[in-house]
Amino acid sequence: MNDTASVIDPEHAALLVMDYQPGILRNLANADALLAAAANAISAFRTRGGTVGYVRVAFDDADYDALPPTSPMAIRIASVGKAFHSDSADTAIHDRIAPAPGDVVVRKTRVGAFSTTDLDKQLHQREITTLVLAGVSTSGVVLSTVRDAHDRDYQIFVLSDACADPDTEVHAFLNEKIFPRQASVITTEQLDDLLAAPQQS
């Protein structure tokens, strides 16, 4: 963990749980541990009154039609048919960490959490200035969201044990060498200590 902050104010912080979908998680050997880590982080945020947000990747029919043939995303999506259709159970948020009423939920059609969603608008409406990120994969949604969130002036924390990548060496390299340039890398155990109790008025 670097020293950019010692406390997370839950009133102005959001936990983003990104791409925790059955169709993605089944490709990881440590899916159960990831789900447990995400569940712990969600519980910590809910207990302290923080915002929990969910990001999932899925395409409806119009999204498929709108993908330009020259897009690398189009090529990837075409290779798996309708596996990422918005109606597929594989693109739903995993039921072990299902959203609760009042949570932020967005559907994206690109890698990062912001570019094809109204996530930034919803977070600003809630006066969120700090993001805590959990996601799959580390080299995909997490990396893209760290970079974009940094350019949008959010303070960022990455939960290293609630992120995973098919390439474990890439996961370690990003958490050890790349993310600390723009974010604080912490564990879910450290998160509970960093979350400050809401201030009483």
Buried (B, 14 or more C-beta within 10 A) or exposed (E): BEEEBEEBBBBBBBBBBBBBBBBBBEEBEEBEEBBBBBBBBBBBBBEBEBBBBBBBBBBEEEBBEEBEEEEEBBEEBEEEEBEBBBEBEBBBBBEEBEBEEEBBBBBBBBBBBBBBBEBBEBBEEBEBBBBBBBBBBBBBBBBBBBBBBBEBEBBBBBBBBBBBBBEEEBBEBBBEEBBBEBBBBBBBEBBBEBBBEEEEE
